[in-house]
Amino acid sequence: MNAEFHVLELEIPQELAGQRLDSALARLLPEHSRTRIKAWIEAGQVQVGRLPSKPRDKVAGGARIRLTLSERPPDREVLAETIPLDVVARALSSFTAASWPRSLRAS
């Protein structure tokens, strides 16, 4: 099984200079969540000037960013499945004194 990779090269604009790496990438790649971007950085898939970095590292304007991303596996279809369930409690509003177990009824 061959993994396919997508390489994306970016340059940090001057207006994002001094920002955290994850924050700057989130602004440049709004289609991806900051959480996903942070995971890429922590996995070493993001390099700043050919060096791995941390999400909290500050970036300089004009810095070259290289993202090496593996192609996402296709989403799997999720289907409902019938499973047996035992009801162990009912909502209190559905109980009447007559339906209570004898051990709980007032004498």
Buried (B, 14 or more C-beta within 10 A) or exposed (E): EEEEEEEEEBEBEEEBBEBBBBBBBBBBBEEBEBEBBBBBBBEEBBBBEEEEBEBEBEBEBEBEBBBBBEEEEEEEEEEEEEEEEEEEEEEEEEEEEEEEEEEEEEE
